[in-house]
């Protein structure tokens, strides 16, 4: 019995503490699986789903790939941005001509913002305890 080698394209996206390894495959199944769950189960909000699928919309490739995602760390917001970046990178690996369109939409740039560390003597990164004169 011969095993069939399926050609996939991979992209890794990161945001905050989240990391997403995204694999896209051109096949007939057209599934979108994130850590063994469907897109609707992981991202119930339409806004997050729109953010995740934006690279496909910009590239004009909606419904042409099956997507498999392994996401770790962070939370739902970080996952959405990480998956979006991973998808964009995987699409560029599939076809390099898509890069300029994705870049113009800001989908090829990693968002460097992260949580600022807490400082000594403060309640949070910048929030000071309430001042009392007496």
For each residue, the residues with C-beta under 8 A, 3 or more apart:
1:
2:
3:
4:
5:
6: 25 27
7: 25 26
8: 23 24 25 68
9: 23 24 25 90 91 93 94
10: 21 22 23 24 90 93
11: 22 24 85 86 87 88 89 90 91 92 93
12: 19 20 21 22 86 89
13: 19 20 22 81 82 83 84 85 86 87 88 89 110
14: 18 19 20 82 85 110
15: 18 74 77 78 79 81 82 85 110 111
16: 74 75 77 78 81 113 114 115
17: 73 74 78 114
18: 14 15 71 72 73 74 75 78 79 81 82
19: 12 13 14 71 72 73 74 82
20: 12 13 14 69 70 71 72 79 82 83 85 86
21: 10 12 69 70 71 86
22: 10 11 12 13 67 68 69 83 86 87 89 90
23: 8 9 10 67 68 69 90
24: 8 9 10 11 65 66 67 68 87 90 91 94
25: 6 7 8 9 65 66 67 68
26: 7 64 65 66
27: 6 30 65 66
28:
29: 66
30: 27 63 64 65 66
31: 66 67 68
32: 38 39 66 67 69
33: 36 37 38 67 68 69
34: 37 38 39 42 69 71 79 83
35: 42 69 70 71
36: 33
37: 33 34 41 42
38: 32 33 34 41 42
39: 32 34 42 43 49 52
40: 43 44 49
41: 37 38 44
42: 34 35 37 38 39 76 79
43: 39 40 48 49 52 76 79 80
44: 40 41 48
45: 48 49
46: 49 50
47: 50 51
48: 43 44 45 51 52 76 77 80
49: 39 40 43 45 46 52 53
50: 46 47 53 54
51: 47 48 54 80 81 84
52: 39 43 48 49 80 83 84 87
53: 49 50 56 57 62
54: 50 51 57 58 84 105 107
55: 58 59 84 87 88 91 102 107
56: 53 59 61 62 64 65 87 91
57: 53 54 60 62
58: 54 55 101 102 105 107
59: 55 56 91 98 101 102
60: 57
61: 56 64 65 91
62: 53 56 57
63: 30
64: 26 30 56 61
65: 24 25 26 27 30 56 61
66: 24 25 26 27 29 30 31 32
67: 22 23 24 25 31 32 33 87
68: 8 22 23 24 25 31 33
69: 20 21 22 23 32 33 34 35 83 86
70: 20 21 35
71: 18 19 20 21 34 35 79 82 83
72: 18 19 20
73: 17 18 19 78
74: 15 16 17 18 19 77 78 79 82
75: 16 18 78 79
76: 42 43 48 79 80
77: 15 16 48 74 80 81
78: 15 16 17 18 73 74 75 81 82
79: 15 18 20 34 42 43 71 74 75 76 82 83
80: 43 48 51 52 76 77 83 84
81: 13 15 16 18 51 77 78 84 85 111
82: 13 14 15 18 19 20 71 74 78 79 85 86
83: 13 20 22 34 52 69 71 79 80 86 87
84: 13 51 52 54 55 80 81 87 88 107
85: 11 13 14 15 20 81 82 88 89 107 108 110
86: 11 12 13 20 21 22 69 82 83 89 90
87: 11 13 22 24 52 55 56 67 83 84 90 91
88: 11 13 55 84 85 91 92 102 107 108
89: 11 12 13 22 85 86 92 93 108
90: 9 10 11 22 23 24 86 87 93 94
91: 9 11 24 55 56 59 61 87 88 94 95 98 102
92: 11 88 89 95 96 98 99 102 108
93: 9 10 11 89 90
94: 9 24 90 91 98
95: 91 92 98
96: 92 99
97: 100
98: 59 91 92 94 95 101 102
99: 92 96 102 103 108
100: 97 103 104
101: 58 59 98 104 105
102: 55 58 59 88 91 92 98 99 105 107 108
103: 99 100 106 107 108 109
104: 100 101
105: 54 58 101 102
106: 103 109
107: 54 55 58 84 85 88 102 103
108: 85 88 89 92 99 102 103
109: 103 106
110: 13 14 15 85
111: 15 81
112:
113: 16
114: 16 17
115: 16 125
116: 125 126
117: 125
118: 122 124 125
119: 122 125 126
120:
121: 128
122: 118 119 125 126 127 128 129
123: 127 128 129
124: 118 127
125: 115 116 117 118 119 122
126: 116 119 122
127: 122 123 124
128: 121 122 123 131
129: 122 123
130:
131: 128
132:
133:
134:
